[in-house]
């Protein structure tokens, strides 16, 4: 049933997101030992992007499209959602005057967008 498939995809997406967060955090903090924070952040973000492009088609959405074009499309949408999240964070901070709530709402929005776009690209 389609709902079961969506639920399985969502659970795998959240687990993979946790792994991705652990990976990127490790890269970021390891990078801080020898790199400026901005460069360390960029390297961590790039590592996360590569993780998504390599891991998601095979493990998060098993049986889906796995071609190079599909992997690049996932990477592109993740990058676009990152920019959307950055803009949203600044707008919500200005409106809400609450950095924590702005972050939580941005995180929720970008997580949902990344799931929907990734699933649409790989399951179409």
DSSP file (Angstrom, degrees, kcal/mol; ACC not computed):
  #  RESIDUE AA STRUCTURE BP1 BP2  ACC     N-H-->O    O-->H-N    N-H-->O    O-->H-N    TCO  KAPPA ALPHA  PHI   PSI    X-CA   Y-CA   Z-CA
    1    1 A X     >        0   0    0      0, 0.0     4,-1.7     0, 0.0     3,-0.2   0.000 360.0 360.0 360.0 145.7    0.0    0.0    0.0
    2    2 A X  H  >  +     0   0    0      1,-0.2     4,-2.3     2,-0.2     5,-0.2   0.844 360.0  55.7 -63.1 -36.4    1.2    3.5   -0.8
    3    3 A X  H  > S+     0   0    0      1,-0.2     4,-2.6     2,-0.2    -1,-0.2   0.907 106.7  50.4 -65.5 -40.7    0.8    4.8    2.8
    4    4 A X  H  > S+     0   0    0      1,-0.2     4,-2.5     2,-0.2    -1,-0.2   0.904 110.5  50.3 -61.2 -40.9    3.0    2.0    4.1
    5    5 A X  H  X S+     0   0    0     -4,-1.7     4,-2.5     2,-0.2    -2,-0.2   0.902 110.6  48.8 -65.2 -41.2    5.6    2.9    1.6
    6    6 A X  H  X S+     0   0    0     -4,-2.3     4,-2.7     2,-0.2    -2,-0.2   0.920 111.5  50.3 -63.8 -43.3    5.5    6.6    2.5
    7    7 A X  H  X S+     0   0    0     -4,-2.6     4,-2.4     2,-0.2    -2,-0.2   0.915 111.9  46.8 -62.2 -43.8    5.8    5.7    6.2
    8    8 A X  H  X S+     0   0    0     -4,-2.5     4,-2.5     2,-0.2     5,-0.2   0.911 112.8  49.9 -63.2 -42.6    8.8    3.4    5.7
    9    9 A X  H  X S+     0   0    0     -4,-2.5     4,-2.5    -5,-0.2    -2,-0.2   0.913 111.0  50.1 -60.8 -42.0   10.4    6.1    3.5
   10   10 A X  H  X S+     0   0    0     -4,-2.7     4,-2.3     2,-0.2    -2,-0.2   0.911 111.1  47.5 -65.3 -42.8    9.8    8.7    6.2
   11   11 A X  H  X S+     0   0    0     -4,-2.4     4,-2.4     2,-0.2     5,-0.2   0.943 114.5  46.0 -64.4 -46.9   11.3    6.6    9.0
   12   12 A X  H  X S+     0   0    0     -4,-2.5     4,-2.8     1,-0.2     5,-0.2   0.883 111.4  54.1 -62.3 -37.1   14.4    5.8    6.9
   13   13 A X  H  X S+     0   0    0     -4,-2.5     4,-2.2    -5,-0.2    -1,-0.2   0.914 110.0  46.0 -62.5 -44.0   14.6    9.5    6.0
   14   14 A X  H  X S+     0   0    0     -4,-2.3     4,-1.8     2,-0.2    -2,-0.2   0.894 114.1  47.9 -68.2 -39.9   14.6   10.5    9.7
   15   15 A X  H  X S+     0   0    0     -4,-2.4     4,-2.2     2,-0.2    -2,-0.2   0.937 113.5  47.4 -65.0 -45.9   17.1    7.9   10.6
   16   16 A X  H  X S+     0   0    0     -4,-2.8     4,-2.8     1,-0.2    -2,-0.2   0.873 108.8  55.7 -63.0 -36.1   19.4    8.8    7.7
   17   17 A X  H  X S+     0   0    0     -4,-2.2     4,-2.4    -5,-0.2    -1,-0.2   0.887 106.7  50.0 -62.5 -38.7   19.0   12.5    8.7
   18   18 A X  H  X S+     0   0    0     -4,-1.8     4,-2.2     2,-0.2    -2,-0.2   0.916 111.9  47.5 -64.6 -43.0   20.2   11.6   12.2
   19   19 A X  H  X S+     0   0    0     -4,-2.2     4,-2.6     2,-0.2    -2,-0.2   0.906 111.8  50.9 -62.8 -41.4   23.2    9.8   10.7
   20   20 A X  H  X S+     0   0    0     -4,-2.8     4,-3.0     2,-0.2     5,-0.3   0.902 109.3  50.3 -63.3 -41.7   23.9   12.7    8.4
   21   21 A X  H  X S+     0   0    0     -4,-2.4     4,-2.3     2,-0.2    -1,-0.2   0.909 111.1  48.7 -63.3 -42.0   23.8   15.2   11.3
   22   22 A X  H  X S+     0   0    0     -4,-2.2     4,-2.3     2,-0.2    -2,-0.2   0.927 113.8  47.3 -63.0 -44.3   26.2   13.0   13.3
   23   23 A X  H  X S+     0   0    0     -4,-2.6     4,-2.5     2,-0.2    -2,-0.2   0.949 114.3  44.9 -61.6 -51.1   28.6   12.8   10.3
   24   24 A X  H  X S+     0   0    0     -4,-3.0     4,-2.6     1,-0.2    -1,-0.2   0.864 112.4  52.1 -66.9 -34.4   28.4   16.5    9.5
   25   25 A X  H  X S+     0   0    0     -4,-2.3     4,-2.7    -5,-0.3     5,-0.3   0.925 110.4  48.5 -64.8 -43.5   28.9   17.5   13.2
   26   26 A X  H  X S+     0   0    0     -4,-2.3     4,-2.3     2,-0.2     5,-0.2   0.916 113.1  47.4 -62.0 -43.2   31.9   15.2   13.4
   27   27 A X  H  X S+     0   0    0     -4,-2.5     4,-2.6     2,-0.2    -2,-0.2   0.925 113.1  49.8 -63.5 -43.9   33.4   16.8   10.2
   28   28 A X  H  X S+     0   0    0     -4,-2.6     4,-1.7     2,-0.2    -2,-0.2   0.953 114.8  41.2 -60.6 -51.9   32.7   20.3   11.5
   29   29 A X  H  < S+     0   0    0     -4,-2.7     4,-0.4     1,-0.2    -1,-0.2   0.848 116.0  50.0 -70.5 -33.0   34.3   19.8   14.9
   30   30 A X  H >< S+     0   0    0     -4,-2.3     3,-1.2    -5,-0.3     4,-0.4   0.904 109.8  52.4 -67.2 -40.5   37.2   17.9   13.5
   31   31 A X  H >X S+     0   0    0     -4,-2.6     4,-2.7     1,-0.3     3,-1.5   0.843  96.3  67.6 -63.1 -34.0   37.7   20.6   10.9
   32   32 A X  T 3< S+     0   0    0     -4,-1.7    -1,-0.3     1,-0.3    -2,-0.2   0.734  87.7  69.3 -59.9 -21.3   37.8   23.3   13.6
   33   33 A X  T <4 S+     0   0    0     -3,-1.2    -1,-0.3    -4,-0.4    -2,-0.2   0.861 123.4   8.0 -64.7 -34.5   41.1   21.8   14.9
   34   34 A X  T <4 S+     0   0    0     -3,-1.5     2,-0.3    -4,-0.4    -2,-0.2   0.471 122.7  61.4-126.8  -5.5   42.9   23.0   11.7
   35   35 A X  S  < S-     0   0    0     -4,-2.7     2,-0.0    -5,-0.1    -1,-0.0  -0.863  82.8 -99.7-125.6 156.0   40.4   25.2    9.8
   36   36 A X     >  -     0   0    0     -2,-0.3     4,-2.5     1,-0.1     5,-0.2  -0.371  44.8-107.4 -65.3 157.0   38.5   28.5   10.3
   37   37 A X  H  > S+     0   0    0      1,-0.2     4,-2.6     2,-0.2     5,-0.2   0.862 116.6  53.3 -60.0 -39.7   34.9   27.9   11.3
   38   38 A X  H  > S+     0   0    0      2,-0.2     4,-2.3     1,-0.2    -1,-0.2   0.913 112.4  43.8 -62.9 -43.0   33.4   29.0    8.0
   39   39 A X  H  > S+     0   0    0      2,-0.2     4,-2.4     1,-0.2    -1,-0.2   0.887 113.4  51.4 -69.4 -38.9   35.6   26.6    6.0
   40   40 A X  H  X S+     0   0    0     -4,-2.5     4,-2.3     2,-0.2    -2,-0.2   0.902 110.7  49.1 -63.3 -41.0   34.9   23.8    8.5
   41   41 A X  H  X S+     0   0    0     -4,-2.6     4,-2.8    -5,-0.2    -2,-0.2   0.922 110.8  49.6 -63.8 -45.1   31.2   24.5    8.1
   42   42 A X  H  X S+     0   0    0     -4,-2.3     4,-2.4     1,-0.2    -2,-0.2   0.904 111.6  48.9 -61.7 -41.4   31.4   24.4    4.3
   43   43 A X  H  X S+     0   0    0     -4,-2.4     4,-2.3     2,-0.2    -1,-0.2   0.903 112.3  48.3 -64.8 -41.5   33.3   21.2    4.4
   44   44 A X  H  X S+     0   0    0     -4,-2.3     4,-2.2     2,-0.2    -2,-0.2   0.910 111.5  49.7 -65.0 -42.3   30.8   19.6    6.8
   45   45 A X  H  X S+     0   0    0     -4,-2.8     4,-2.1     1,-0.2    -2,-0.2   0.902 110.8  49.9 -64.2 -40.9   27.9   20.8    4.6
   46   46 A X  H  X S+     0   0    0     -4,-2.4     4,-2.5     2,-0.2    -1,-0.2   0.900 108.8  52.2 -64.1 -41.1   29.6   19.3    1.5
   47   47 A X  H  X S+     0   0    0     -4,-2.3     4,-2.3     1,-0.2    -2,-0.2   0.903 110.1  49.4 -61.4 -40.9   30.1   16.0    3.3
   48   48 A X  H  X S+     0   0    0     -4,-2.2     4,-2.2     2,-0.2    -2,-0.2   0.883 109.6  51.3 -65.1 -38.8   26.4   16.0    4.2
   49   49 A X  H  X S+     0   0    0     -4,-2.1     4,-2.3     2,-0.2    -2,-0.2   0.917 110.8  47.6 -64.8 -43.9   25.5   16.7    0.6
   50   50 A X  H  X S+     0   0    0     -4,-2.5     4,-2.3     2,-0.2     5,-0.3   0.912 109.5  54.6 -63.2 -42.2   27.6   13.9   -0.7
   51   51 A X  H  X>S+     0   0    0     -4,-2.3     4,-3.2     1,-0.2     5,-0.5   0.931 109.8  47.1 -55.8 -47.7   26.1   11.6    2.0
   52   52 A X  H  X5S+     0   0    0     -4,-2.2     4,-1.5     1,-0.2     5,-0.5   0.924 112.9  48.1 -61.5 -46.0   22.6   12.4    0.8
   53   53 A X  H  <5S+     0   0    0     -4,-2.3     4,-0.3     1,-0.2    -1,-0.2   0.838 121.8  35.0 -67.2 -32.7   23.5   11.9   -2.9
   54   54 A X  H  <5S+     0   0    0     -4,-2.3     4,-0.5    -5,-0.2    -2,-0.2   0.901 126.5  34.3 -86.0 -45.1   25.2    8.5   -2.2
   55   55 A X  H  X>S+     0   0    0     -4,-3.2     4,-2.7    -5,-0.3     5,-0.8   0.884 106.2  61.6 -84.9 -42.8   23.1    7.1    0.6
   56   56 A X  I  XXS+     0   0    0     -4,-1.5     5,-2.4    -5,-0.5     4,-0.8   0.902  99.3  51.6 -61.0 -48.8   19.5    8.2   -0.1
   57   57 A X  I  45S+     0   0    0     -5,-0.5     7,-0.7    -4,-0.3    -1,-0.2   0.876 122.3  31.2 -59.5 -35.7   18.8    6.6   -3.4
   58   58 A X  I  45S+     0   0    0     -4,-0.5    -1,-0.2    -3,-0.3    -2,-0.2   0.845 134.7  20.6 -89.7 -36.0   19.9    3.1   -2.3
   59   59 A X  I  <5S+     0   0    0     -4,-2.7     3,-0.5     2,-0.1    -3,-0.2   0.806 125.0  40.9-108.7 -37.7   19.1    3.1    1.4
   60   60 A X  I  <<S+     0   0    0     -4,-0.8     2,-0.3    -5,-0.8   -47,-0.2   0.889 131.2  24.8 -82.4 -39.9   16.4    5.7    2.2
   61   61 A X  S > <S-     0   0    0     -5,-2.4     3,-1.4   -49,-0.1    -1,-0.2  -0.583  88.4-166.1-120.9  67.0   14.3    5.1   -0.8
   62   62 A X  T 3  S+     0   0    0     -3,-0.5    -4,-0.1    -2,-0.3    -3,-0.1  -0.210  71.9  22.9 -60.8 143.1   15.2    1.5   -1.8
   63   63 A X  T 3  S+     0   0    0      1,-0.2    -1,-0.3    -5,-0.2    -5,-0.1   0.565 100.9 119.6  80.0   8.7   14.1    0.3   -5.2
   64   64 A X  S <  S-     0   0    0     -3,-1.4    -1,-0.2    -7,-0.7    59,-0.2  -0.202  76.9 -59.2 -94.6-171.7   14.0    3.9   -6.4
   65   65 A X        +     0   0    0     57,-2.2    -1,-0.2     1,-0.1    -4,-0.1  -0.481  48.9 174.7 -69.3 136.6   15.9    5.7   -9.2
   66   66 A X        +     0   0    0     -2,-0.2    -1,-0.1    -3,-0.1    -8,-0.1   0.231  28.5 129.8-131.3  13.2   19.6    5.6   -8.6
   67   67 A X  S  > S-     0   0    0      1,-0.1     4,-2.3   -10,-0.1     5,-0.2  -0.203  70.6-109.0 -69.0 162.6   21.1    7.2  -11.8
   68   68 A X  H  > S+     0   0    0      1,-0.2     4,-2.7     2,-0.2     5,-0.2   0.889 119.5  54.8 -58.4 -41.3   23.7    9.9  -11.6
   69   69 A X  H  > S+     0   0    0      1,-0.2     4,-2.2     2,-0.2    -1,-0.2   0.903 108.8  48.3 -60.7 -40.9   21.1   12.5  -12.9
   70   70 A X  H  > S+     0   0    0      2,-0.2     4,-2.2     1,-0.2    -1,-0.2   0.905 111.5  49.5 -66.3 -41.2   18.8   11.5  -10.0
   71   71 A X  H  X S+     0   0    0     -4,-2.3     4,-2.2     1,-0.2    -2,-0.2   0.899 112.3  47.8 -64.5 -40.6   21.6   11.8   -7.5
   72   72 A X  H  X S+     0   0    0     -4,-2.7     4,-2.5     2,-0.2    -1,-0.2   0.876 109.1  54.2 -67.3 -36.8   22.6   15.2   -8.8
   73   73 A X  H  X S+     0   0    0     -4,-2.2     4,-2.5    -5,-0.2    -2,-0.2   0.906 107.8  50.1 -63.5 -40.7   18.9   16.3   -8.8
   74   74 A X  H  X S+     0   0    0     -4,-2.2     4,-2.5     2,-0.2    -2,-0.2   0.943 110.8  49.8 -60.7 -46.9   18.7   15.4   -5.1
   75   75 A X  H  X S+     0   0    0     -4,-2.2     4,-2.0     1,-0.2    -2,-0.2   0.901 110.7  50.0 -58.1 -42.0   21.9   17.3   -4.4
   76   76 A X  H  X S+     0   0    0     -4,-2.5     4,-2.3     1,-0.2    -1,-0.2   0.912 111.2  47.4 -65.1 -43.0   20.5   20.4   -6.2
   77   77 A X  H  X S+     0   0    0     -4,-2.5     4,-2.9     2,-0.2     5,-0.2   0.885 109.7  53.3 -68.3 -35.9   17.2   20.3   -4.3
   78   78 A X  H  X S+     0   0    0     -4,-2.5     4,-2.0     2,-0.2    -1,-0.2   0.919 110.2  48.7 -61.8 -41.7   19.0   19.9   -1.0
   79   79 A X  H  X S+     0   0    0     -4,-2.0     4,-1.8     2,-0.2    -2,-0.2   0.908 112.1  48.2 -64.0 -42.4   21.1   23.0   -1.9
   80   80 A X  H  X S+     0   0    0     -4,-2.3     4,-2.5     1,-0.2    -2,-0.2   0.923 111.3  49.7 -64.8 -43.8   18.0   25.0   -2.8
   81   81 A X  H  X S+     0   0    0     -4,-2.9     4,-2.8     1,-0.2    -1,-0.2   0.852 106.0  57.9 -64.9 -33.2   16.2   24.0    0.4
   82   82 A X  H  X S+     0   0    0     -4,-2.0     4,-2.3     2,-0.2    -1,-0.2   0.934 109.1  44.6 -59.2 -45.9   19.3   25.1    2.3
   83   83 A X  H  X S+     0   0    0     -4,-1.8     4,-2.5     2,-0.2     5,-0.2   0.915 112.6  51.3 -66.1 -43.0   18.9   28.6    0.8
   84   84 A X  H  X S+     0   0    0     -4,-2.5     4,-2.9     1,-0.2    -2,-0.2   0.916 111.3  49.3 -58.0 -43.0   15.2   28.6    1.5
   85   85 A X  H  X S+     0   0    0     -4,-2.8     4,-2.8     2,-0.2    -2,-0.2   0.892 108.9  51.6 -63.9 -40.4   15.9   27.6    5.1
   86   86 A X  H  X S+     0   0    0     -4,-2.3     4,-1.8     2,-0.2    -2,-0.2   0.926 113.8  43.5 -63.3 -44.9   18.5   30.3    5.5
   87   87 A X  H  X S+     0   0    0     -4,-2.5     4,-2.5     2,-0.2    -2,-0.2   0.928 114.3  50.8 -65.0 -45.2   16.0   32.9    4.2
   88   88 A X  H  X S+     0   0    0     -4,-2.9     4,-3.3    -5,-0.2     5,-0.3   0.905 107.1  54.3 -59.4 -42.4   13.2   31.5    6.3
   89   89 A X  H  X S+     0   0    0     -4,-2.8     4,-2.3     1,-0.2    -1,-0.2   0.933 111.1  44.5 -58.4 -47.1   15.3   31.5    9.4
   90   90 A X  H  X S+     0   0    0     -4,-1.8     4,-1.9     2,-0.2    -1,-0.2   0.904 115.6  47.2 -66.0 -41.1   16.1   35.2    9.0
   91   91 A X  H  X S+     0   0    0     -4,-2.5     4,-2.4     2,-0.2    -2,-0.2   0.939 114.1  46.8 -65.8 -46.5   12.5   36.1    8.2
   92   92 A X  H  X S+     0   0    0     -4,-3.3     4,-3.1     1,-0.2     5,-0.4   0.861 109.5  54.2 -66.1 -34.7   11.1   34.1   11.1
   93   93 A X  H  X S+     0   0    0     -4,-2.3     4,-1.9    -5,-0.3    -1,-0.2   0.917 111.0  46.4 -62.6 -41.5   13.7   35.5   13.5
   94   94 A X  H  < S+     0   0    0     -4,-1.9    -2,-0.2    -5,-0.2    -1,-0.2   0.897 119.3  40.0 -67.7 -40.1   12.6   39.0   12.5
   95   95 A X  H  < S+     0   0    0     -4,-2.4    -2,-0.2    -5,-0.1    -3,-0.2   0.944 125.9  32.4 -74.2 -48.7    8.9   38.2   12.8
   96   96 A X  H  < S-     0   0    0     -4,-3.1    -3,-0.2    -5,-0.2    -2,-0.2   0.736  84.6-146.3 -84.1 -24.0    8.9   36.0   16.0
   97   97 A X     <  +     0   0    0     -4,-1.9     2,-0.3    -5,-0.4    -4,-0.1   0.858  69.0 107.9  56.1  34.9   11.8   37.7   17.8
   98   98 A X     >  -     0   0    0     -6,-0.4     4,-2.4    -5,-0.2     5,-0.2  -0.867  53.3-166.8-146.0 104.6   12.6   34.2   19.1
   99   99 A X  H  > S+     0   0    0     -2,-0.3     4,-2.2     1,-0.2     5,-0.2   0.863  88.6  51.1 -64.0 -37.7   15.7   32.5   17.7
  100  100 A X  H  > S+     0   0    0      2,-0.2     4,-2.6     1,-0.2    -1,-0.2   0.946 113.0  44.0 -67.0 -47.6   14.8   29.1   19.1
  101  101 A X  H  > S+     0   0    0      1,-0.2     4,-2.6     2,-0.2     5,-0.2   0.890 112.8  52.8 -65.4 -38.2   11.3   29.0   17.7
  102  102 A X  H  X S+     0   0    0     -4,-2.4     4,-2.1     1,-0.2    -1,-0.2   0.910 111.2  47.4 -62.1 -41.5   12.5   30.4   14.4
  103  103 A X  H  X S+     0   0    0     -4,-2.2     4,-3.1     2,-0.2    -2,-0.2   0.930 111.8  49.4 -65.0 -45.6   15.1   27.6   14.2
  104  104 A X  H  X S+     0   0    0     -4,-2.6     4,-2.5     1,-0.2    -2,-0.2   0.923 113.4  45.8 -62.1 -45.3   12.5   24.9   15.1
  105  105 A X  H  X S+     0   0    0     -4,-2.6     4,-2.3     2,-0.2    -1,-0.2   0.889 114.4  48.6 -65.2 -38.9   10.1   26.1   12.5
  106  106 A X  H  X S+     0   0    0     -4,-2.1     4,-3.0    -5,-0.2     5,-0.3   0.928 111.7  49.4 -65.9 -44.9   12.8   26.4    9.9
  107  107 A X  H  X S+     0   0    0     -4,-3.1     4,-2.3     1,-0.2    -2,-0.2   0.921 112.2  47.9 -60.0 -45.2   14.1   22.9   10.7
  108  108 A X  H  X S+     0   0    0     -4,-2.5     4,-2.1    -5,-0.2    -1,-0.2   0.922 114.3  46.8 -62.1 -44.3   10.6   21.4   10.5
  109  109 A X  H  X S+     0   0    0     -4,-2.3     4,-2.6     1,-0.2    -2,-0.2   0.931 114.4  45.1 -65.1 -47.0   10.0   23.2    7.2
  110  110 A X  H  X S+     0   0    0     -4,-3.0     4,-2.7     2,-0.2     5,-0.2   0.852 111.3  53.9 -69.1 -33.2   13.3   22.2    5.6
  111  111 A X  H  X S+     0   0    0     -4,-2.3     4,-2.3    -5,-0.3    -1,-0.2   0.946 111.9  44.2 -63.9 -47.4   13.0   18.6    6.8
  112  112 A X  H  X S+     0   0    0     -4,-2.1     4,-2.8    -5,-0.2     5,-0.2   0.927 114.9  48.8 -63.1 -45.4    9.5   18.2    5.2
  113  113 A X  H  X S+     0   0    0     -4,-2.6     4,-2.8     1,-0.2     5,-0.3   0.928 111.3  49.3 -61.6 -45.2   10.7   19.9    2.0
  114  114 A X  H  X S+     0   0    0     -4,-2.7     4,-2.4     1,-0.2     5,-0.3   0.905 113.0  47.8 -61.3 -41.1   13.8   17.8    1.7
  115  115 A X  H  X S+     0   0    0     -4,-2.3     4,-2.8    -5,-0.2     5,-0.3   0.955 114.3  45.4 -63.5 -49.9   11.7   14.6    2.2
  116  116 A X  H  X S+     0   0    0     -4,-2.8     4,-2.5     1,-0.2    -2,-0.2   0.924 116.9  43.6 -62.8 -45.9    9.0   15.6   -0.3
  117  117 A X  H  X S+     0   0    0     -4,-2.8     4,-2.6    -5,-0.2     5,-0.2   0.928 115.8  47.9 -66.1 -44.3   11.5   16.7   -3.0
  118  118 A X  H  X S+     0   0    0     -4,-2.4     4,-2.4    -5,-0.3     5,-0.2   0.928 114.6  46.0 -62.4 -45.2   13.8   13.7   -2.5
  119  119 A X  H  X S+     0   0    0     -4,-2.8     4,-2.6    -5,-0.3    -1,-0.2   0.915 112.3  50.6 -64.3 -42.9   10.9   11.3   -2.5
  120  120 A X  H  X S+     0   0    0     -4,-2.5     4,-0.9    -5,-0.3    -2,-0.2   0.925 113.0  46.2 -62.3 -44.2    9.4   12.9   -5.6
  121  121 A X  H  < S+     0   0    0     -4,-2.6     3,-0.2     1,-0.2    -2,-0.2   0.927 121.2  36.3 -64.0 -45.1   12.7   12.8   -7.5
  122  122 A X  H  < S+     0   0    0     -4,-2.4   -57,-2.2    -5,-0.2    -2,-0.2   0.732 121.3  42.4 -85.7 -23.0   13.5    9.2   -6.6
  123  123 A X  H  <        0   0    0     -4,-2.6    -1,-0.2    -5,-0.2    -2,-0.2   0.424 360.0 360.0-103.9   1.1   10.0    7.6   -6.7
  124  124 A X     <        0   0    0     -4,-0.9    -1,-0.2    -3,-0.2    -2,-0.1   0.523 360.0 360.0 -71.0 360.0    8.6    9.3   -9.8
